[in-house]
Amino acid sequence: MIYPQKLCKKIIGITALSSGVGYQLEDFLYSMKNLEQEGFHIIETNNVRKKKNPSSSAKTRAKEFDDLICNDEIEAIFCAAGGDFLIEVLPYINLDHIKKHPKWLMGASDPTSLLYLVTTYLDIATIYGHNAGSFDSKNLHQSQLIAIDYLKGNTPIQNSYDFFENNREERVDRNYQLNTKVKWESNQEKVKITGRIIGGCIDCLRSLLGTPYDKTEEFCDRYKEDGIIFYFDVFALSSEDFYMSLLQMKESSWFKYVVGIIVGRVRYPSTFIGLTYEKALKKVFQNIPIIWNTDIGHVAPKMTILNGAVATITYQNHKGSIELKCI
């Protein structure tokens, strides 16, 4: 596994591979202010502030991303925001340039499609958890600071938080409103698993199935001796769609060497026939540890995951931790 170097000059590029930030420009500008106060120097591509979803044509998005990849002054690239249709950019991504100029790629939600491909195909670790516009709190939360810490070459252990944000619309002064008790759940009383971790937003991952960009089986074969841990961030899939997506992945040999599954809180839960997300997980994974309702994904606070790293995940009494090692 290739781990890009930590940021020395702290020069980051930002591009809108998915949606532009014009819909939430004030929030984005606040985020830029915070990143600059952390010492980062920012280079934006032309599509970032577009009020469009997606920000521009697939070819334009790929070209602006490639310009950042080939700029050796830039040490990391942040996706501006989530959105839709990043998958249509993949045919135009120059993977040889990424391999020649490995640098940290960070994003969350729709950027999953690119992050996952880069890690599973090129063996380059990527960072999941926050987009460039995700640092807009007046007082940065510990989870936001940890994401920044990872870029600086540090990998602190992340422990489950005490409270999560049930409704982001209730924020005051941009700060997270953490008002609901965190309660991780598992099918086992006590869990400790270690393995090579990979995953992202399952709403996006299921779109890779059956395409040339699904390199999961090859990745898992390469790292089978480590065991594989999958993490899933569920945005808006109903419990039934979640179940069917997991079944498709299982039948596509994604889970041959899996030693554990970890799932975040669902941002927009829904069901048609009363199937719960918990039951869906248990129907698909019957003999391995499963942990759900964790601090991963679209609901703050959000843990940072290094795709491709070796993870040790623990669980007991509705609490847990994730330790990531760059080996």
N, C-alpha and C positions, 0 to 999 in steps of 0.2 A: 504494500500500500504506500502510495506517495503522499506525503504530507507537505503542502506548500510551506514556505518559510514564513516565520512570524514577521509582522510588519515592522520595518525599521524606520522608513521615512514616513510611514502612516499616510500614504497616498492611496485613496480608494476611488474606484470608478463606480458610477451609478448609472444604470440603464434600465429602460422600461421594456423588458422582454414580454411583459404581460400588459397590464393596464398602466396608463399614464396617471400622474398624481394630480392632474388639474381639478379633479372632483374634490380633492381634500388638500389643496395647495397650502393653506395656512398650517395644517397639521404637519405637512412635509417640511415646510420651512422651519418649524419649531424643532423638528427632528434634526435637521441639518445644523441648527444652532447648537444643539446638544453634542452632536458628533464633533463639531469644530472645537467645542470647549474641552472635549476629550483628547484633542491634539491631532485630529484627522484633517487632512487636506483633501478636498473633494473635487472630482472632475465629473461633470454630468454630460451625458449624450443629449442630442437634440430632442429625443422623443420623451424625455422624462416628464416634462411639465404639460404634456398634451392632455387635453380633457377628452380622452377617447379610451375605449376598452374594446379591442386592444389599442395600444398607443399608436401603431403604424402598421404597415404591411409586414408580412412575415420576413420578406427579404431585407427590408429596411432594419427591422429589429435585429436580425442576424448580423447585418453589416456593422451596426453600431456596437454590438457586443464584441464582434471580432476586432474592431478598432481598439477597444479597451484591452482585449487579450494580448494583442501584438504590441501594445505600448509598455515597454519594460519599466517605465517609471511607476506604473500602477501595480500595487502589490496585492490588491483584493478587489473583487467586483461584487457590489450589492445589487440585488434586484430592487427596483424602486417600490414596487407594490405587488400584491397578488392580482387576481383578475381571472381572465379566461383565455383559452386558446394558445397558450405557450407551445403546446404540442405541435402546432402548425409551423413553428420556427425550426424544429429539429432537422428537417431535410436540408436546411441551408446553413447549419452550424458547421464550422470548419474544425472538426475534431483533431486534426493534425496540429493545428495552431494551439489548441488547448494543451495537447500533449507536449508540445515544444515549449510552451510558456505556462507551466502550471502555477496557478495562483489561487488563493482562497475565493471560492464562490459562495455567497450567502443569500438565502432567501427563505420564503415560507409560502405555503399554499400552492398556487399555480406554478411557481418556479420549481416545484418538485420534479417535473418532467425532465428538466435539464440537469438538476443536481443529481438525480438518480442515475441518469445515463452516464454522466461523467464519472461517477464512482463505480458503477457496475461494469462499465466497458473499458474505461481508461485507468482504473485503479488509482484515481486521484480523490482524496478525501474532500468532502464538501460540508458546508455548515447549514443546518436546517433550524429554523425557529423564529427568525425576525427578518423583515424586509427593511430597506433603508428608511422608510417612513414610520417604522415601529418604535422609534426612540423619542416620541413627542411628549412624554410626561414632563411636567414641571420639575418634579423630583424623580430622577431615574430610579426605578425599582431594582432590587438586587438581581432579579432575573435578566433585566436589560444590561446591567453592568457586567454580569457573567458572560453574556454574548460578546461584549466588547473585550473582556478579559481573554477569551479564547483566541481572538485575533492577535493579541499581544503575546501569544505563545504559552499562556497558562491554561491549565485544565483542572479547575477546582471541582471537587465532588459536589454534586447538586442534590440537595435534600428536598423532600416534598415540602411544600409550603403549608402554612396553617389555614389560610383562607384564599378563595378565588373570587373572581369578578363575575357575578351572575348576570349583570346587565351593564355593558360598557356605556350605554347612554346616560348612566347616572354619574359619570365622572365629574369631579369638581377640580378646577384648576389643572385639568388634563391628567391628574393622577389617577392611578387604578383605584377603583372602589371595591376593595376586597371584603366582601360581606357574607360569604357563604363558606362554611367549613369544608376544607379539603378532606376527602375520605377515599383513599385508594382502595380498590377491591381486588380480590384474587380468588382463584379456585383452590388455592392452597393456603394453609395457615401461615406458613413461613416459606419464603422464596429467596434463593441466592443463585443467580445464573450468570454465566460468563460466556460471551460469544462475540463474533463480528457483527456489528449492528448496521442495519440498512432499513430504509423506509421513507416515509413522507406522507403527504396528503393522499389518502386512499381514493378520494374522488378523482384525482389525477392519475394515480398509479394504475387503476383499472383500465384507463384508456391506452396504456402501453401494451396491454396483452394482445398478442397476435401481430404486433408490428415489428419492424426491424430494430426498434429501439428498446425492445425488451431483452436485456442481457442478463436477466436474473439467474437463470439456470447455470450459465457459465460462471457467473460470480460465485454462486453458492458452491459449485464444484471446486473452484480454486481454493476456497476457504473452509471446506467441509471439516477439516481437522480442528478448526477453531470452534465449530458450531455457529449457527446463525441465529441472531435475534432480530425479529422484525418489529418495527414500531409503526403505528398507524395513527394519523391525525384525521379525524372524521369531521368534515365541514358540514355538509348538508345531505348526506346520503340517509335515506330512511333505513330503519333497521333491516328491512327485507332486502334492499339493495346492498347494504353492507354485507349481509349474509351471502348473497349471490356472488358478490365480488370476491369474497374470501374463498368460496367454492371454486370459482374460475381460477384463482391463483393456485389453489391446491392441485387442481387437475392439470395445471400447467407446470407442475413440478417445482413451484417456488419453495415449498416447505419440506423438501426432502431431508434437510439437515438442520431443521429448526430446533432450537433448545428452549425457546421462550417467545412469547408475544406480549407486547406492551401497547396499550391504546390510550389515547388522550380523552379528555372530556369532549363530548359532541357539542358543537356550536349551535346547530339547529336540529335537535332530535325530532324524529317523526316516525310513525308506524301506520301501516294499513290494516294489518290483521292481528296486532297485539304482540308480535314478536319483539322481545327486548334485545338490546345490543348485547347484553350479558348472555342471553340464551343463544344468540347467533354465534358468539365466540365459542361457547361450550359445545355447540353442535358440530363445529368444524374441528376444534382442537380438543381432543378428549384425553390425551395422555401426556400433556406438557404443561408447564406453568403458564398461566395467563394473568396479566395484571391490567386493570382498566380504571377509568376515571382518574387518570394521572395528569400531571402538570405538563402535558405535551400538547401543542396544537394551537387552535384558534382562540382559546379562552385563557386570559391572563390570570396568573403569571405563567410564562412559557419557558420551559427548559430549552437549553441549546443542545442539539445532537450533532455529533460529528459522524456523518455517513462514512463507513469504512473503518472506524476505530474499533478497538476491542472494549466492550462495555461489560461492567459488572453491575448488575441490578439486584437490589435487595428489596424485600417487602416483609412487613410484620405489623400487625395491629393497625392496619389502614394507613400506614406510613411507609415511605420507601426512599431509596437513593439511587443515583446513577453516577458511576465513576467511568470516565472515558480515558483510554490510554492510546497514545499514538504509536502503536507497534504493528 
